[in-house]
C-alpha cells in the first residue's frame, strides 16, 4: 500500500495504490486524517485509479472520512474507480452519499 498527497488550493488529493483492505485500512485512515488536520483541509478527493482490490474495511475508511468532513462542513468525492472496486462501492450504496467522477478535472470543478 502506498499513499501520495497533493494539495491544490484548499483541496487535498489522495492517491491510493495497492490493496485497500483490513491489513492497510488503519494506516490509510491515520495518514489521511493526519494530513487533513495538519493542513486544515475540508475538501478531499480520493483517487482510486491504482487500487487493485478493496474490501469492507476500505468502505469504512471512505465513510469515516465522509463523516469527519461532514462535521466540518466539508466535502469528499472519489475519482477514477476501476470496475471491480466500483462494484464494491455500488453494493455498499456509498454512491448515494458520495459523488464519483471519472477524472480529476471534473472533480476539481464540482467539489
Number of C-alpha atoms within 10 A of each C-alpha: 14 14 14 12 14 11 14 9 8 11 20 22 22 21 18 20 17 16 18 26 19 14 12 15 22 15 16 21 16 12 15 21 15 12 15 19 10 9 12 12 19 20 20 25 24 22 24 22 18 15 20 16 16 21 15 15 16 24 17 16 19 22 16 14 19 18 14 17 18 13 10 11 10 16 21 26 22 23 21 17 21 15 10 12 18 16 13 17 22 11 9 12 11 15 14 10 11 15 16 22 17 14 14 16 10 12 19 16 7 10 14
